[in-house]
Amino acid sequence: VAISSYAKYCYRKLQKAALTGAKKGLQKPSLEEIKHARNAIFSPSMFGSSLEEVMALQKERYPDRELPWVQTRLSEEVLGLNGDQIEGIFRVPGDIDEVNALKLQVDQWKVPTGLEDPHIPASLLKLWYRELEEPLIPHEYYEECITHYDNPEAAVTVVLGLPGINKLVLCYLIRFLQVFAQPANVSVTKMDINNLAMVMAPNCLRCQSDDPRVIFENTRKEMSFIRGLVQSLDTSFMEGML
């Protein structure tokens, strides 16, 4: 491997560390994590990559899938552990060391086993969305989203005009959130549509302004945009799609 490849890889990792901070958790890195990190340049991670890179990574294993395996697998795991019946789902963080351990498993294409706490896959799923190299809704669509934050019909039009893979991944996420937004589930989880929009909007949209006033004002608009999608976006065409 050329030295320049290592340099580019390290530079990208440093940039991400500057944005997200150091790895969190109480436990020191395990030997397995160190080994995985050492070989990461040869085996790119599904975390911190672009959607196109994630799809390219899984092409050999899952050539017929239209959605990222990591997204659908973790979503199914949350529901399989009855996450739609757990108070505070997506708001209450999972144990960070268990989340890190699951991240390592998933990055090695291992299907999670023995999980009992739905907060663990829920936290990792949020992390995957948040760490995408480019936000789920690309930067060039951000202003349009903010402009139509209080117009669900216009918001849906924006989503349907996204690049193919972004549209599918976002529609899958919205369909997933629509499960949790059902009144019967909200009565148990205490996570109504406003709460769901609040925890998920930062994982879909990224304000590029450095002005705290703009960031604060746009945060409200980002939440409203996602709330409108959960309420109004027809995701029936996603049924059965993987």
N, C-alpha and C positions, 0 to 999 in steps of 0.2 A: 504494500500500500504506500502510495506516495506521501511524503511528509506533508505536502500541501493538503491532503485529504484529512489528516489528523488535525492540522491547523484550523481548517474550516469547521470540522466537527466540534473542536474545543471552543472555537469562537461562538458558535451557535449555542452551545451549552452555557457559556458564560453570559451571553445575552439573556437567556431564559432565567438563569439564576439571579441576575440583576433585577428581573421583573418579579419573580415569584419567591425569591429568597432561598435559603438553604433547605435541604430536606428536613422535614419536621418529624418528630417522634423521639421517644425516650431511649429506644434501643439503638445500639451501634449497628452499622451495616453488617449483615451476616456474610459468611464466606460465599454463599450462593449469590448474594447481591453484588459483591465485589467482582466475582467471576463474570456475572452478567454485564456489569459496567465495563469491564476490561474488553469484552467482546462486542460491545454495543456498536462500534463503528462498522463491524461486519454484519451485525444483526440489528438494524434500526428499530427503535422503539415505536410502538403504536401511540405512545403519549408524546406530545410535543411535535408531532409531524403534521403535515397538511392532509386534508381528506384524500387528495389524489395519491399521496404517498402511502397512506393506510390501505387504500384499495389495491395499490400495486403490490404491497407486502402480502396481502392475502390471496392474490390472484391464483397462485399455484395451488394453495390448499382449498380455496373456495371459489373456483372460477365462475360459478353461476350466481353468486351473491351480488345483489345490487346495493346492499348496505354494509357498513363496516361490521365485521363480526364482533368486535369489542363492544360496540354500541348495543347491538341486539342481545348479545349474551348477557351483559350486565343488567340490561333492562328486564330480561326474562328472569334473571336471578332475583331481582328485587321483588317482582310479582310472585315468583315461586316461593319466596319466604314470607308471603303475605304482607309485603310492605304497604299495601293499600289499606291495611288494617292496623297500622302501627302509628301511634301518636307522635307527631313531630317528624315524620319521614321527610327527608331532604333538608330539614332545618337542624335537626340534632345530628352532629357529626359522629361518624363511626370512630372507634379506637384507631388512632393514627398508625400505630405499629401494625395492626391487623390490616389496615388499608394498604400500607406499603407492601406487606407480604402478599396480599391479593394482587396488587399491581405487578409484582414480579411473576406470579403464576400466569396471569393473563398475558403478559408480554412474552411468555414462553408457550403461548397457545394452549395452555392447560385449562380445562374446564374446571371451574371452582368446585371443590368438594368439601363437605363437612361444615359449610357455613350455617350459622343459626341466626345471626343478627342482620336483618335487612339494611341497617344503617351502613354496613361495611360496603356492599356493592353500590348502594345509593351514593355514598361519598366518593367512591372511585369513579362512578359514572359522571358525576358533576366535575370531577378533576379532569377526566378525559376531554369533556367539552371545553373546559376552561383553558386547558393547555394546548388546544389546537393551535398550530403555527399561525394560521389566519383564522379570525373568528368565524363561527358558523354562518353568520350573516356578514359577508365580506365588507371591508371598509367602504368601498365605493357605493354601497347601498345604505350606509348608516344615516346620512342626512335625510334620505327619503323616508326611512323608518321613523325618525324623530318627527318629521313633518306630519306624518299621518298617524301619530300615536293615538289620536282620539277618533279615528275613522277606521273601524274594523274592516269594512269593505275594501278600502284603499290598501290597508295593511295586507290583506289576503292577496291583492293584485301584486304587491311588491314581492311577496314570497313566491308566487307562481312564476315570477320573472327571474328568479335566482338561477345561477348555473345549475345544471342537472343534479350533480351529487349533493350540492348544498341544499337544494330544494327537497330532495328525498330524505336526507338526514334530518333536516328541520321538521319536515312533516311527520316523520316517525316519532320525533321527540314530542311534538304537539299532540299526536294521537296517544302517546304514552301518558302525557299529563292530563289528557281528557279523562282517562280512567280514574285518576286521583281526584279530579274535579267533580265527580259524581256525588250528589248530596249524601247518599248512603255512606260513602267512604269518608267524606269530609267530616261527618258527625263523629267519626272515630279518630281520624288522624289530626283533626283541628287545623288542617292545612287547606284552607279554602282557595279559590282561584287567585285572590290577591296575594296570599302567602306563596303560592306556587310560582306566580309571576315574579315575586320579589327575589326568590332564591335562584330562579333560572335565568332571568334576564341578563345578569352579568356574565353568564356562560354562553350567551348567544350574540351579544352586542358589546363592542368595546369603544368607549369614547376616547378619542385621541387628543382631546384638549388637555392642556395643563392648568387651565383656569378652574380653581375649586368651585366657583359659582356656576360655571357651565356644566361641570361634572355633576354637581348636586341637582341642578335643574333637569339635566338629561336623564339622570337616574330614574326620576319619576316618569318621564316619557318612555324610557325603555321598558319599565314595568307595565305601563299601560298598553304598549304595543304588543307585548307577549300575552297579556291578559286578553286582548282583543282576538288574538289568534286562537287561544284555547277556547274562547267562546264561539268563534265564527268560522274557523277554518274547517272545511269538509275534508276529513282525512280518510273517508271510506275507501278511496282508491288504494290505500296502503295495506288493506287487509290481506294477510297472508304473505306479504312481501318480506324477503330476507336479503 
